Amino acid sequence: MSQKTTLRLVRYRKILTIFYFLAIITAGLWPFEILNYLLGTTIKLHWLTDENGIETRPYTYLSTEGPTTQLSQSFKDSEEFSLEVYFMTLSKDQSGPARIVSYSLDPKKRNFTLGQDQGALIFRLRTTNTNDNGSIPSFRAENIIQSGEKQHIQFTYDGKTENLYLDGKLIKSFSGVSGNFANWASEHSVILGNELTGNRPWAGRLYLVALYNRVLNEKEITDNFNNVISNDHINSTGGREKRGLVGLYLFSEGKGDVVYDQSHANKAGNLYKTRLPKTEFSIGAFKKPGTGKLDYWDIIINILGFLPMSFIVYLNFSNKNHALNIYILSMIIGVVLSFSIEYLQQYSTSRCPTTTDIVLNFTGVLAGSVLLHFYRITRANNRSTFT
């Protein structure tokens, strides 16, 4: 073999090796959210410059700090609820539901949540007659969300009926929920634009959020809508009736990392910019979200992705190492690479690091080593027969 041919083969091996490892890393870490996590200390709240409001971003969230005992107790005592939100979604292509306003601990435990699922508005309210997620049953109103348009919604619950008002008008009532708030948890946080876990981000703008521990009457609902239209909501308490107002966020600060509760009761508390937590490792069974069924494609991809590892190592080290060393080196590189990818996925809100991924990746390396072994035996036998 000429020196030129040898150099060409070495070059091809290097290109193939680089391409393979780049493909594995890209598949495992895309969309490289770790970069946003590392920059999290410099990410600030995105205040709107032409009006009072904020634009929510996926890598930081706003939440109250510490137990919200006074807030939860105020609803337990009153057994009534009203929520007012003036907002604009930036995309109808959001689901989960994406959290607009939430009083929760994680995606499965909440006191209440207002969210978006495509064009639908979702409201989950925990009572003594629902599950801890407030999802059985939950309130759903189709074709409400309009991308790029300011919308004013008010939601009320009197212990028997949930009512949704859009721009001051009643558009849907739901009597599927009953019960009181005796089971509301005080350790939950009020959060805007996400869950505390960071995996239910909502892209949109918020101009006003108000919480009441009573049911607003028709006149108050109309007045609140007129106030936001005339911009009176930017004044202290926004011209709202103080009775029952337990939390009010007007976003009039315009800068900084704190949104102050401007209600006189101040039971909800101030909201602070908080960095997303790391996602913890889990022992997953590769189940599709919401189905409980195995995700066979995920299993196959995790195995096939690491199957060529032994061949790549063999191409680069076959002239320098015994066959057994090739297999051992392949397994070491495979485990280290798999663990590194899963570890870095802890800093992603769209990926889920699992120990079972590492096991399946290692299985792929083992399968590749077996195929490589048979390939080498077949190749050796063919040479012997030819000779």
N, C-alpha and C positions, 0 to 999 in steps of 0.2 A: 504494500500500500504506500503510495507516495506521500511525502510530507504535506503537500497541498491538500490531499484528500483527508489526511488525518486532522489537519487544522480545521477543515470544513466540518467534520464530524464533531469535533470538540465544540465548535461554535454552535452547531445545531443542538447539542446536548444542553449547553448553557441557556440558549433561548427557550427550549422546551421546559427546563427546570424553573426558570424565572417565571414563565407564563403559568405553569402549574401552581406554584406557590402564591402568585398574585391572584389567580382565580379562586383558590381556597380562601385566602384572607378576605377578598372582596365579598365572596358569598357569605362568609361568616360574620363580617362586621358592617356590611352595608346597612344603612346609609352613613356610617362612620360618625355616629352621634357622640362618641367619646370626645371628639374635638369640641363639641358644644358644651359637654360637661366640664372639660378642662378649662374652657373659657367662661364657665358659669360665674366665677368671682367678679368678672368684669361686665357681665350682662346686667343691664339696668331695666327698670320698668319702662315700657314704651308709652310715654305720655303723648297724647294727641296735642299738636301745636296750635290748631285753629279752634279748638273747643275743649271743654272739660271732658275728660275721658281717658281710658287706657286701651291699648290693643294687646290682647293676650298673646303670649308666645309659649311654645311647648317646653322650653328647657328651664323655665323658672315658673313659680306659681305664687299666688298671694294667699295667705292663710292666717287665721288667728293663732296666737300662741298660748299654750297651756290649756287647762280645763275650762270649758265654757259652761260652768255650773249655773251661773245666773241666767244665761240664755235658755238653757234646756228647762230649768225650773219654771221660768216665766210661762213657757208653753204648757208645761204640765199643769200649772195652776189654772190657766185660762181655758185650756182644751179647745182653743180656736187658733186659726192660722191665716195669715195673708202674706203674700210675697209680691213685690213690685219690681220689675226689671225693665230698663230702657236700654236697648242693645242693637247691635247690627252684626250679623254673621258675615264672614268673608267668603264662605263657600258652603254650598248645599251638600257637597260631597264629604260629610262628616258623620260618623256613626260611633256606636259604642254603648249607650249614647255618649257623645262628647259633652263634657260637663261645663255648663254655663255658670251656674251657681250651685254649690253643694255644701251640705252640713253633714260631713261623713268622716269615716275613718279610713276606708279603702273601697275598692270596687264592689264589695259584698256587704258592707255594713254602713248604714246611714240613718240620719233622722229625716232628711229630705234632699232631693236633688232635682234641679231643672236642667234638662239636657236636650241635645239635638240629635236626631237620627234621620239623616238626609233632610227631607222637607218637613218632617214631623217634629212636633214639640212633645217631649216626654217629661212627665212629672212623677217622681216616686216619693211617696210620703209614708213614713213608718208610723204605724199605730198599733194598738194592742190587738188588732184583728188582721194584721199583715205579717209578712216575714220580716226579718231584720234588714233586708235590702229594700223593703218598700216596693218590691216589684211584683208581688202577688197579693192583690192585684195592683196595677199601676195605671196612671192616666196617660192617654195618648191622643193627640189631636193631629190629624194628617193635614198636609198642604198648608202649613202655617208659616214656616220659615221662608223668607224671601232674601236671597243673597244680595248684599250691597245696599239694603234698605233699612233705615232705622225703624224699629218696632217697639211698641210699648205694650207689655203684657202685665196683667194682674191676676193672681191666682188666690182663691179663698177656699177655706174648708171650715165647716161649722160643726163637725162631728158626724155628719150624715152625708153631705153632698160636697163635691169639689166643683168649683166654677172657674172657668177660664175666660178672661176678658182681654180682647185685643183692641187697642186704640179706643178704650173706654166702652166697648160694646161686648156683651155676653155672647160668646160664640159656641161654648160647649159646657154641658153639665154632666157629671158622672156620679152615680150613687153606689158604685161598687165598693167603695171604701167606707168603713165605719170604725168607731173606737176612738180612744183618746191617746194622749202622748205619755202615759205613765211609764212606758218602756224606753223613752228617749235617753240616750247616753250623753253624759256630760263631758266625756273625754274626746268626743268628735270635734272637728275644726270646721269653721266656715271657710270655704275655699272658692276662689274665682278662677275659672278657666281650666280646671283640671281636677284630678284626685290627688291626694297626698302621695300616692305611689307613682304619679307622673305618667301613667299609661292611658289616660282618657283626656288628652288635650283638646281644647276647643279654640279654633281660630276665629276671633271676632273682636268687636269693640263694645265696651261697657261704658255707659254714661250715668247710670243711676241704679242702685240696688237698695231696696228698703224692706225691712222685716217688721211685721206686726204680730202681736200675740192676741189678735182679735180679728173678727170678720169685718172688712170694710163695707159700708153701705153703698148704695148706687150713686148717691151724690158725691161721696168721697172718691169713688172710683172715677167718676167723670171729672172732678176737680183735679185729681192727680194727673190725668191725661192732659187736661188743658194746661197744667203747670209745665209739663215737659215740652209741650208745643210752643209755649210762650217763653221758654227758658227760665221760668221762675224757680225751677228745681235747683238752680245753682246757688240760690240764697240759703241762709241758715235754715235747716230742716226743710228746705224747698217749699215753704208755704204749706207743709203738710200738718194734718191734725197730729198733735203730740201724743194723744192718748193711744196707748198700745204700741207706739213706735219704739221698738227695742233694738233696732240696728239700721243705720243709714249711711250709705257711701255715695258721695256726690262727685268724687274724683276732681275736686277743685284745687288740690295741692299743686298739680302741674309739674312737680319734680320730686326727686327723692325716692326712697324705697319703702315708704309707709303710706297707706291709705287710711285716714282717720275715720272712726265711727263718729258721725256728727249728730247722732240722736242724743237727746238729753238723758235718756235712760242708760245709754252706753252699755247695754248688756251683751251685745255681740262682741264688742271690742275692736281694736285696730287690726288692720291687715298688714302683714309684713311680707316682703319679697323673700322667698325661701328657695334655696337650691334643691334640685331634685335629689332624692336619695338613691343609693345604689340598689339595683334589683338583686334580690338574693337568689342564690342557687336553689333549684328545686329538683326533685326526683320526678320527672315527668313521664307520662305514658304515651306521649305524642298524640294526644287527643285534640280533635278539632274544636275550637272555641264554640261553646254553646251546644255541641252535639253529643259529647261523651263518647264519640266513636274514634277509633284509632286513625291517625293520619298516616296512611301507608306511604304516601309520597315523601313525607318528611323522613320516615325510617329509611326508605330506599336511597334518598339523596345523601343522607348522612353516611351510609355505608359506601355507596359508589364514589363519593367525593374523595375518600381516602384509599380506595382500592388501588390506584396507580402509584401509591407512595413507594412500595418496594421496587417497582420498575424504575422509578426516577432515581432512587438511591443506587440501584444496580448499574444504571447507565453511567453514573458519575464515579462509582467506586469499585466496579467489578475487577479492575486490573490491580487493585491495591489490597483487597480484603478477601478473606475466605468467605464462602457462601453463607456460613452460619453468622458471621459478623455482619453481613449485609442485612439479614433478616432482623437481627437484634438492633442494628442501627436504624432500620426502618421503623421498628416499633417505638424506639425511644423518640425519634423525630416526630412520629405521628402523635404520640401521647402529649409531648411538650407543645406541639402546635395546636392540638385540639384543646388542651387545658388553657392555653394562652388566649385562644379565641373566645372560649366560654367565659373566662375571667373578664375579658374586656367587654363582653356583652352585658355585664352588670351595669355599665354606664350608658346603656341604651334603653330608651323607652319603647322601642318597637321590637326588640329581640328578647328572648327568654332563655337565660343560661340554665342548662340542666346537666346533671351528672350523667344522665342516660345518653346525651349527645356524645360525651366522651367515650362511653362504652361502645356505642355504635360506630364511632370513628375508628376505634381500636379494632373492632370487628372487621371493618373495611381493610385495615392494614393487614390483619391476619389472612383474610381471604386473598388479598393481593399477593402475599408471600407464598401461599399455597399455589396459586396460578403461576407465579414466577418459578417456583420449584419444579413444577411439571414442565414448564417451558424449557428450563435448563436441561432436564432429563431427556426430553424429546429431541432437543437440539444436539445433545451429546450422542444419542443413539443414531441420529441421522448421519452424523459425522463418521461414526464407527462403521455404519453400513456402507457409506460412500467409499471409505478407505479400503 
